[in-house]
Amino acid sequence: MSDPGTGVVQQGTGSEASAGAATGGADVGLPGREASLWSDAWRQLRRNPLFVVSALIIIVFAVMAAYPQVFTSFYPGTADPRSCSLSNTVGRPSASAWFGYDVQGCDYYANVIYGARVSMIIGLATAVFSGMIAIVLGSLAGYYGGMLDTIISRITDIFFAIPTILGAIVILNAIGERGLFQVTLVLVTLGWMTMLRLMRSSTIERRDADFVDAARALGANTPRVIARHILPNALAPVIVYGTIFIGVAISVEASLSFLGAGLQLPAISWGLMINGSFTRILQAPHLLFFPGLFLSVLVLAFIVLGDALRDALDPRLR
């Protein structure tokens, strides 16, 4: 029997097939070999050049965010983004300053490198916490249905009606303080709804599957059925969207900072850099080009990675 949720092919009959279905994953007919959605997806991803390239780009940016000194240790200019000299104001790129200088005379290369940290932290934190909310509420709504599903769905609809950028501007201006924590909290508050709907629909699709019925018949309680048998088979759409959502959160943070409603100085952010370059595009185009380039490459890498994951995790696309 084939489990459409996991791609597991189960061979055998009677209690053997039921036991294999209840464990949710083993290929009974092939000893020592497990054929699952995740193992098949990983084999396909390793052969996908778009996945490999996008993953390598994200790893480089992750190292840049965690250890910016690695990228500034060999730099001939000022590796400290806080070391500024007004005599270098809006200096053009040169051999001693690869990305030039900003309005305050700060080395732009160092600022762009250190700006990756804020974007990566906000993007990852927003996706992780939004995903946690979506997984918990979506699985409960999808599994139990009824009044609980109705209440969660209506609350989701209310948050869906709030425009993300406009809602974030209003909330952040009402808070007053706009630091890393506040921006992340607002993006989580306005960003969990799509993942919840994906989780809910995926749970509904699998709650009456044969392997779930087999687990119930063998005495598994509801928390175990959800955690052990439904969640591993229902997470794929959430993971795919969550990967793309990291790039979306990064771009939203940059947009808010550009509009003056996001992070505030002295924070180092690509959005703040683009905001400072807006009135000097013709005079000093490098102020817009470099942070815009890094931002676009990182967002594109997450989107391409999400597309590759979608192709690998959806058996219908193979």
Rosetta blueprint (number, residue, H / E / L):
1 M L
2 S E
3 D E
4 P L
5 G L
6 T L
7 G L
8 V E
9 V E
10 Q L
11 Q L
12 G L
13 T L
14 G H
15 S H
16 E H
17 A H
18 S H
19 A H
20 G H
21 A H
22 A H
23 T L
24 G L
25 G L
26 A L
27 D L
28 V L
29 G L
30 L L
31 P L
32 G L
33 R L
34 E L
35 A L
36 S L
37 L H
38 W H
39 S H
40 D H
41 A H
42 W H
43 R H
44 Q H
45 L H
46 R H
47 R L
48 N L
49 P H
50 L H
51 F H
52 V H
53 V H
54 S H
55 A H
56 L H
57 I H
58 I H
59 I H
60 V H
61 F H
62 A H
63 V H
64 M H
65 A H
66 A H
67 Y L
68 P L
69 Q H
70 V H
71 F H
72 T H
73 S L
74 F L
75 Y L
76 P L
77 G L
78 T L
79 A L
80 D L
81 P L
82 R L
83 S L
84 C E
85 S L
86 L H
87 S H
88 N H
89 T L
90 V L
91 G L
92 R L
93 P L
94 S L
95 A L
96 S L
97 A L
98 W L
99 F L
100 G L
101 Y E
102 D L
103 V L
104 Q L
105 G L
106 C E
107 D E
108 Y H
109 Y H
110 A H
111 N H
112 V H
113 I H
114 Y H
115 G H
116 A H
117 R H
118 V H
119 S H
120 M H
121 I H
122 I H
123 G H
124 L H
125 A H
126 T H
127 A H
128 V H
129 F H
130 S H
131 G H
132 M H
133 I H
134 A H
135 I H
136 V H
137 L H
138 G H
139 S H
140 L H
141 A H
142 G H
143 Y H
144 Y H
145 G L
146 G H
147 M H
148 L H
149 D H
150 T H
151 I H
152 I H
153 S H
154 R H
155 I H
156 T H
157 D H
158 I H
159 F H
160 F H
161 A L
162 I L
163 P L
164 T H
165 I H
166 L H
167 G H
168 A H
169 I H
170 V H
171 I H
172 L H
173 N H
174 A H
175 I H
176 G L
177 E L
178 R L
179 G L
180 L H
181 F H
182 Q H
183 V H
184 T H
185 L H
186 V H
187 L H
188 V H
189 T H
190 L L
191 G L
192 W L
193 M H
194 T H
195 M H
196 L H
197 R H
198 L H
199 M H
200 R H
201 S H
202 S H
203 T H
204 I H
205 E H
206 R H
207 R L
208 D L
209 A L
210 D H
211 F H
212 V H
213 D H
214 A H
215 A H
216 R H
217 A H
218 L L
219 G L
220 A L
221 N L
222 T H
223 P H
224 R H
225 V H
226 I H
227 A H
228 R H
229 H H
230 I H
231 L H
232 P H
233 N H
234 A H
235 L L
236 A H
237 P H
238 V H
239 I H
240 V H
241 Y H
242 G H
243 T H
244 I H
245 F H
246 I H
247 G H
248 V H
249 A H
250 I H
251 S H
252 V H
253 E H
254 A H
255 S H
256 L H
257 S H
258 F H
259 L L
260 G L
261 A L
262 G L
263 L L
264 Q L
265 L L
266 P L
267 A L
268 I L
269 S L
270 W H
271 G H
272 L H
273 M H
274 I H
275 N H
276 G H
277 S H
278 F H
279 T H
280 R H
281 I L
282 L L
283 Q L
284 A L
285 P L
286 H H
287 L H
288 L H
289 F H
290 F H
291 P H
292 G H
293 L H
294 F H
295 L H
296 S H
297 V H
298 L H
299 V H
300 L H
301 A H
302 F H
303 I H
304 V H
305 L H
306 G H
307 D H
308 A H
309 L H
310 R H
311 D H
312 A H
313 L H
314 D L
315 P H
316 R H
317 L H
318 R L
